[in-house]
C-alpha cells in the first residue's frame, strides 16, 4: 500500500480550504513550523497523524512543541526543524530534512540527504507562490515528491508588485507615515493599492512596538 505524506509549513494561523482538501486523504502530515495558533494545530492533528516543530511565530501556547524532531515513516528517517540554520551537525542516518521559515520552496540533494522546504501555504506575501508538498512512498520503497503550487486556484489573485520585498515595503510605508504623508500619497509613492497601505498602517498603529514579522502575520491572505 502506498503511503501519502503531506508536507506543509508557515501556515501562520491560516488553513486554506485548498490546503485542507489536499491533505485530507494523507496518511501523515508534517508541519515545518510557524503554525501560529492552537486552533490550526488541533485541526491538522485531527486530519491525520502529524509531526510538528515549533517556529519563531509559535508563542506560549506552543511551549510543548519541540524545536526539532526525528521520526521514521515506512523505513525512512526524517529530521525536522523550522529554520535550516538551526539544523544539527550530525545527520547520520537521516534520509530527509524538512524545514520552513523562508517561505521558499526547495528540493535539494546533498550528501545522500534530501532537503525539503514546502514553502508557505499560509497568508500570501505579494506574488510569492502558495506551495506545499505531497510525498508518496510506494510498496517497493520508491519515493516521489510532488510540488503543489496553489497560487493559480486561489480565489484572491496577486495584487502586489513582485519587485519589492514585503519587509522593505512595510518599512517605507511606516517611514512615509512618520513624514506625515497621506494614505493616497503613500499609495502613489510605493505603487501599491490604497487598501494595502491602510491595512499595514492599521496593524502598525494598533499594535505598539510590533515588528515587521508581526505585521506580516496579521495581514489578510
C-alpha positions in Angstrom: 0.0 0.0 0.0 1.3 3.5 -0.9 2.0 5.9 2.0 1.0 9.5 1.3 2.6 12.3 3.3 1.6 16.0 3.2 4.5 18.4 3.9 3.4 21.9 4.8 4.9 24.9 6.7 4.3 28.5 7.7 0.6 28.4 7.8 0.5 31.4 10.2 -2.9 30.6 11.5 -4.5 30.1 8.1 -5.5 26.6 6.8 -6.8 27.4 3.4 -9.7 25.2 2.0 -7.4 24.2 -0.9 -4.7 23.0 1.6 -7.2 21.2 3.8 -8.6 19.4 0.7 -5.1 18.4 -0.4 -4.1 16.9 2.9 -7.5 15.3 3.7 -6.5 11.9 2.4 -2.9 11.8 3.6 -1.6 9.1 6.0 0.7 11.6 7.7 1.2 15.4 7.9 4.5 17.1 8.5 4.4 20.7 9.6 7.7 22.7 9.4 6.7 25.4 12.0 5.1 28.8 12.3 1.8 27.2 12.9 0.8 30.3 14.9 -2.4 29.1 16.5 -3.6 26.2 18.7 -6.8 26.0 16.7 -4.9 25.3 13.5 -2.6 22.8 15.3 -5.7 20.9 16.6 -7.3 20.9 13.2 -4.3 19.5 11.4 -3.9 16.9 14.1 -7.5 15.8 13.6 -7.0 15.1 9.9 -4.1 12.5 10.2 -1.2 11.5 12.4 1.0 14.6 12.4 4.5 15.8 13.3 5.2 19.5 14.2 8.1 21.6 15.1 7.9 25.0 16.8 8.7 28.1 14.7 9.6 31.6 15.6 5.9 32.7 15.3 4.7 29.9 17.7 4.4 31.5 21.1 3.5 30.4 24.6 0.7 28.1 23.5 3.3 26.0 21.6 5.7 25.6 24.5 5.3 21.8 24.4 6.0 21.5 20.7 9.7 20.6 20.1 12.0 22.8 18.1 13.4 19.8 16.3 12.1 16.2 15.9 13.3 13.0 14.4 11.0 10.1 13.3 10.6 7.2 11.0 8.0 6.5 8.3 8.0 3.4 6.2 11.6 2.8 6.8 12.8 6.3 6.0 14.3 8.6 8.7 13.1 12.2 8.9 14.6 15.1 10.7 12.5 18.3 11.0 13.4 21.8 12.2 11.9 25.2 11.4 14.9 27.2 10.3 17.6 25.5 8.1 20.2 27.5 10.0 19.4 25.5 13.2 19.8 22.1 11.7 22.0 19.9 13.9 25.5 19.0 12.7 25.2 15.2 13.0 22.7 14.0 10.4 23.9 10.4 10.3 21.2 8.0 9.2 18.8 10.8 8.1 17.1 10.5 4.7 15.0 13.6 4.7 15.5 17.0 6.3 12.2 19.0 6.5 12.2 22.7 7.3 10.4 26.0 6.6 10.8 29.6 7.7 12.0 31.2 4.3 8.6 30.7 2.6 10.6 29.5 -0.4 10.1 26.0 -2.0 13.2 23.9 -2.1 14.1 20.3 -3.0 17.8 19.8 -2.7 20.0 16.7 -2.7 23.3 16.8 -0.7 25.4 14.1 0.8 22.7 11.4 0.3 20.2 13.6 2.2 17.1 15.2 0.6 16.4 18.7 2.0 12.8 19.7 1.6 11.2 23.1 2.2 7.5 23.1 1.1 7.3 26.9 1.1 4.4 28.7 2.7 0.7 27.7 2.3 -0.5 30.3 4.8 -1.1 34.1 4.2 0.3 35.1 0.8 3.1 37.8 0.6 2.8 39.7 -2.6 3.1 37.4 -5.6 5.0 34.8 -3.6 3.7 31.3 -4.5 1.5 29.4 -2.1 3.0 26.0 -2.1 3.2 22.6 -0.3 4.5 19.1 -1.0 3.0 15.7 -1.3 5.3 12.7 -0.8 4.4 9.2 -1.8 6.2 6.1 -0.7 5.1 3.1 -2.8 5.2 -0.6 -1.8 8.7 -1.0 -3.3 10.0 1.8 -1.2 10.3 4.3 -4.0 9.7 7.9 -3.1 8.1 10.6 -5.3 7.7 14.2 -4.3 5.1 16.5 -5.9 5.1 20.2 -5.6 1.7 21.7 -5.3 1.5 25.4 -6.3 -1.9 26.5 -5.2 -1.5 30.1 -6.4 -3.4 29.7 -9.7 -6.5 28.3 -8.0 -6.7 30.9 -5.1 -9.9 32.9 -5.2 -8.0 36.1 -4.5 -5.3 36.9 -7.1 -2.0 38.6 -6.6 -2.2 42.3 -6.5 1.1 43.4 -5.1 4.2 44.3 -7.2 6.7 41.4 -7.2 9.7 43.7 -7.4 9.5 44.8 -3.8 10.1 42.6 -0.8 7.4 42.9 1.9 9.7 43.9 4.7 11.2 46.8 2.7 7.8 48.0 1.6 6.4 48.0 5.1 9.4 50.0 6.4 8.9 52.5 3.5 5.2 52.8 4.4 5.9 53.5 8.0 8.6 56.0 7.1 6.2 57.8 4.9 3.5 57.8 7.6 6.0 59.3 10.0 6.7 62.0 7.4 3.0 62.9 7.6 2.2 61.7 4.1 -1.4 60.8 3.4 -2.6 57.3 2.5 -3.1 58.4 -1.1 0.4 59.8 -1.2 1.9 56.7 0.2 0.0 54.5 -2.2 1.2 56.6 -5.2 4.8 56.7 -4.0 5.1 53.0 -3.5 2.9 52.0 -6.5 0.6 49.8 -4.4 -3.2 49.8 -3.7 -4.6 52.1 -1.1 -6.2 49.1 0.6 -2.9 47.6 1.4 -1.5 50.8 2.8 -4.5 51.2 5.1 -4.2 47.5 6.3 -0.5 47.9 7.1 -0.9 51.2 8.9 -4.0 49.9 10.8 -2.0 47.0 12.2 1.1 49.1 12.9 -0.8 51.8 14.8 -3.0 49.5 16.9 -0.1 47.2 18.0 2.6 49.4 19.7 6.1 48.0 19.3 5.1 45.5 16.7 7.9 44.3 14.3 7.8 43.5 10.6 7.1 39.8 11.1 4.3 40.7 13.5 2.7 42.9 10.8 3.0 40.2 8.2 1.5 37.6 10.4 -1.6 39.7 11.0 -2.2 40.7 7.3 -5.1 39.2 5.4 -4.2 36.5 2.9 
